[in-house]
């Protein structure tokens, strides 16, 4: 039998590890890995799901090119997809995302097949919330 590596977590580069981790902690209801919740300078933080499995990690970098998607020379490179069960919940999460510091990049919430919105997090990484 062949075994395969298991994906542990996506890692997002950022110039503000704590700030970006806190954005996603609030947005997705995650918690810090034990020890990462302490308010000390760290170049690497991990967020966990309620079941204790890893969800996201954040890595400090000195600079980060700004994503220019959907137009311009710098593509998304990677983005996170998240889902909600209804258009009403999409609207609730839209307000939450904006209040936490997200920027709306693309609004397709009126699409009858797959309502969605694309945002940039505070570091500029695109992420989607859509109805599924």
GUFI-974121 format. One record per atom (N, C-alpha, C): x, y, z; residue in three letters. Coordinates in steps of 0.2 Angstrom, whole numbers, plus 2048, in hexadecimal, padded with zeros to 3 digits. Each point is the difference from the previous one (the first is absolute). Example, Ala and Ser with C-alpha at 12.3 -4.5 7.8 and 13.67 -1.06 7.14 Angstrom:
<pts>
8427E4827ALA 7FC806800ALA 804806800ALA 7FE8057FCSER 804806801SER 7FC805803SER 
</pts>
This chain:
<pts>
8047FA800UNK 7FC806800UNK 804806800UNK 7FF8057FCUNK 803806800UNK 7FD805805UNK 805803803UNK 7FD806805UNK 8028067FDUNK 7FC805802UNK 8018077FDUNK 801805806UNK 8038067FFUNK 801805805UNK 7F9803801UNK 7FF802806UNK 7FA803802UNK 800807801UNK 7FC8047FDUNK 800807800UNK 7FE802808UNK 805804803UNK 7FF802807UNK 7FC806800UNK 8028057FCUNK 7FC807801UNK 8038047FAUNK 7FC8057FEUNK 8038057FCUNK 804805804UNK 8058037FDUNK 804805804UNK 8008077FCUNK 7FE805803UNK 7FF8077FDUNK 806804802UNK 8048037FBUNK 805805802UNK 7FD806802UNK 803804804UNK 7FD806802UNK 806805803UNK 7FF806800UNK 804805804UNK 7FE801807UNK 7FA7FE801UNK 7FD800807UNK 7FD7FA802UNK 8047FB803UNK 7FE7F9802UNK 7FA801805UNK 800803805UNK 7FB801805UNK 7FA8037FDUNK 8008057FCUNK 7FB8037FEUNK 7FC7FC7FBUNK 8037FD7FBUNK 7FD7FB7FCUNK 7FD7FA803UNK 8047FD805UNK 7FD7FB803UNK 7FA802804UNK 800805803UNK 7FA803804UNK 7FA8017FBUNK 8018027FAUNK 7FB8017FBUNK 7FC7FA7FFUNK 8047FA7FEUNK 7FD7FA7FFUNK 7FE7FC806UNK 803801806UNK 7FD7FD806UNK 7F9803801UNK 7FF8067FFUNK 7F9803801UNK 7FB7FE7FAUNK 8038007FAUNK 7FB7FF7FBUNK 7FE7F9800UNK 8047FB801UNK 7FE7F9800UNK 7FF7FD807UNK 800803805UNK 7FF7FE807UNK 8057FA802UNK 8078027FEUNK 8057FB802UNK 803802807UNK 8057FC802UNK 804801806UNK 8078007FEUNK 804803805UNK 8087FF7FFUNK 8027F9802UNK 8057FE7FDUNK 8047FA803UNK 802801807UNK 8007FC804UNK 803801807UNK 807804800UNK 800805803UNK 807804800UNK 7FF8067FBUNK 7FD7FF7FAUNK 7FF8057FBUNK 7FC806802UNK 7FB7FF805UNK 7FC805802UNK 803806804UNK 8067FE803UNK 804805804UNK 8028067FBUNK 7FF806803UNK 8028067FCUNK 807802801UNK 8047FC7FCUNK 8078017FFUNK 8028007F9UNK 8068037FEUNK 8028007F9UNK 8017F97FEUNK 7FD7FE7FAUNK 8017FA7FEUNK 8008007F8UNK 8047FC7FDUNK 8008007F8UNK 7FC7FB7FDUNK 7FC7FC805UNK 7FC7FA7FDUNK 7FB7FF805UNK 7FA8007FEUNK 7FA7FE804UNK 7FB7FB7FDUNK 7FD7FC804UNK 7FB7FB7FDUNK 7FA801803UNK 7FA7FF7FCUNK 7FA800803UNK 7FD7F97FFUNK 7FB7FF805UNK 7FD7F9800UNK 7F98007FFUNK 7FD7FB7FDUNK 7F97FF800UNK 7FD7FE807UNK 7FA800801UNK 7FD7FE807UNK 8027F9802UNK 8017FC7FBUNK 8027F9801UNK 8077FF802UNK 804806800UNK 807800801UNK 8057FE7FAUNK 7FD7FF7FAUNK 8047FF7FAUNK 8028077FEUNK 8068007FCUNK 8028067FEUNK 7FC8037FAUNK 7FF806800UNK 7FC8047FAUNK 8058047FCUNK 803805803UNK 8058047FCUNK 806802804UNK 8058027FDUNK 806802803UNK 8028077FDUNK 804804803UNK 8028067FEUNK 808801801UNK 8038027FBUNK 807801800UNK 8038077FEUNK 804803805UNK 8028077FFUNK 8058007FAUNK 7FF8057FCUNK 8058027FAUNK 801807801UNK 8068027FDUNK 801808800UNK 7FC8047FCUNK 7FE7FD7FAUNK 7FC8047FCUNK 7FB7FB7FCUNK 7FB8037FDUNK 7FB7FB7FCUNK 7FE8047FAUNK 8007FE7FAUNK 7FE8047FAUNK 7F8800801UNK 7FD8067FEUNK 7F9800801UNK 7FC7FD7FAUNK 7FC7FB801UNK 7FC7FD7FBUNK 7FC8057FCUNK 8007FF7FAUNK 7FC8057FCUNK 7FA7FD7FCUNK 7FF7FA802UNK 7FA7FC7FDUNK 7FA804801UNK 7FB8007FCUNK 7FF7FD7FAUNK 8048037FAUNK 803806801UNK 8048037FAUNK 807802803UNK 8048007FBUNK 807802802UNK 8057FA800UNK 806801801UNK 8057FB7FFUNK 8017FB806UNK 7FD801806UNK 8017FB805UNK 7FA7FC801UNK 8007FA7FFUNK 7FA7FB800UNK 7FF7FE808UNK 7FA7FD801UNK 7FE7FE806UNK 8067FB803UNK 8027FC7FCUNK 8057FB802UNK 7FD7FA805UNK 7FC802805UNK 7FD7FB804UNK 7FA804803UNK 7FA7FD801UNK 7FB803804UNK 7FC7FB804UNK 7FD802805UNK 7FC7FB804UNK 7F98017FEUNK 7FD7FA7FFUNK 7F87FF7FFUNK 7FD7FF807UNK 7FB803801UNK 7FB7FE806UNK 7F98007FEUNK 7FC7FD803UNK 7F97FF7FEUNK 7FB802806UNK 7FA8027FEUNK 7FB801805UNK 7FA7FC7FDUNK 7FB7FF804UNK 7FA7FC7FDUNK 7FB8047FCUNK 800807801UNK 7FA8047FDUNK 8038077FEUNK 7FC8037FBUNK 8018077FEUNK 7FF804806UNK 7FC7FF805UNK 7FF804806UNK 806800804UNK 8037FA801UNK 8067FF804UNK 8068037FCUNK 8008007F9UNK 8058037FCUNK 800808802UNK 7FA803801UNK 800807801UNK 802801807UNK 7FF7FC805UNK 802801807UNK 8087FF800UNK 8037FC7FDUNK 8077FF800UNK 8038057FCUNK 7FD8037FBUNK 8038067FCUNK 801806805UNK 7FB801804UNK 800806805UNK 8067FE805UNK 8007FA802UNK 8067FE805UNK 8068017FDUNK 8017FE7FAUNK 8078007FCUNK 802807800UNK 7FB8057FDUNK 802807800UNK 802803806UNK 7FC7FE805UNK 801803807UNK 8077FE803UNK 8027FA7FEUNK 8077FE802UNK 8068027FCUNK 7FE8047FBUNK 8058037FCUNK 8017FD7F9UNK 7FC7FC7FDUNK 8007FD7FAUNK 7FE8057FBUNK 8038007F9UNK 7FE8047FBUNK 7FC7FC7FBUNK 7FA8027FEUNK 7FC7FD7FAUNK 8048017FAUNK 8017FA7FCUNK 8048017FAUNK 7FB7FE7FAUNK 7FB7FC801UNK 7FB7FD7FBUNK 7FA7FE803UNK 7FA8027FEUNK 7FA7FF803UNK 7FC7FC7FAUNK 7FE7FA802UNK 7FC7FC7FBUNK 7FB7FD805UNK 7FD803805UNK 7FB7FE804UNK 7FA7FF7FDUNK 7FE8037FBUNK 7FA7FF7FCUNK 8007FA7FBUNK 8057FD800UNK 8017FA7FBUNK 7FB7FA802UNK 7FB7FE7FDUNK 7FC7FB802UNK 8037F9800UNK 8057FF7FDUNK 8037F9800UNK 805800806UNK 804805801UNK 805800805UNK 802807803UNK 7FB802805UNK 802807802UNK 806800804UNK 8048057FFUNK 807801803UNK 802807800UNK 805801805UNK 804806800UNK 8077FE801UNK 8048047FDUNK 807800801UNK 803806803UNK 8047FE805UNK 803806805UNK 8087FF7FFUNK 803806803UNK 807800802UNK 800800807UNK 8047FC803UNK 801801808UNK 805806801UNK 801802806UNK 804806801UNK 8078007FDUNK 8037FA7FFUNK 8077FF7FCUNK 7FF8007F9UNK 7FA8007FDUNK 7FF8007F9UNK 7FE7F97FDUNK 8007FB804UNK 7FF7F97FDUNK 7F97FF7FFUNK 7FE7FE7FAUNK 7F97FF7FEUNK 7FD7FA804UNK 7FA801801UNK 7FC7FA803UNK 7F98017FEUNK 7FC7FA7FFUNK 7F98007FEUNK 7FB7FD805UNK 7FA803800UNK 7FB7FD804UNK 7FA7FF7FBUNK 7FE7FA800UNK 7FB7FE7FBUNK 7FB7FC803UNK 7FA7FF7FDUNK 7FA7FC802UNK 8017F97FDUNK 8007FB804UNK 8017F97FEUNK 7FC7FC804UNK 
</pts>
